[in-house]
């Protein structure tokens, strides 16, 4: 899978899912990144809410803002999808307090 916005090929590798922990971990190789490991984990927050932790460890540090923007886009897309599927009114939606 090509993940590079610059057109330089980079690929997911070493993808591992821990279903019981609701955790997904992966690495990205290629492109301008010399190192990129990431993990995402889902935590229950009460009976009808969740929290998502998305951690990325990468080099070079100069690419951190671009990766942070991609993470923010991914989280926003997940939030929108989950809210659409849940049918929960706006006041009870994920992320609102």
Secondary structure as GFF3:
##gff-version 3
##sequence-region A 1 97
A	DSSP	beta_strand	10	18	.	.	.	ID=ss1
A	DSSP	beta_strand	23	30	.	.	.	ID=ss2
A	DSSP	beta_strand	35	44	.	.	.	ID=ss3
A	DSSP	beta_strand	50	59	.	.	.	ID=ss4
A	DSSP	three_ten_helix	61	63	.	.	.	ID=ss5
A	DSSP	alpha_helix	64	86	.	.	.	ID=ss6
A	DSSP	three_ten_helix	90	92	.	.	.	ID=ss7
###
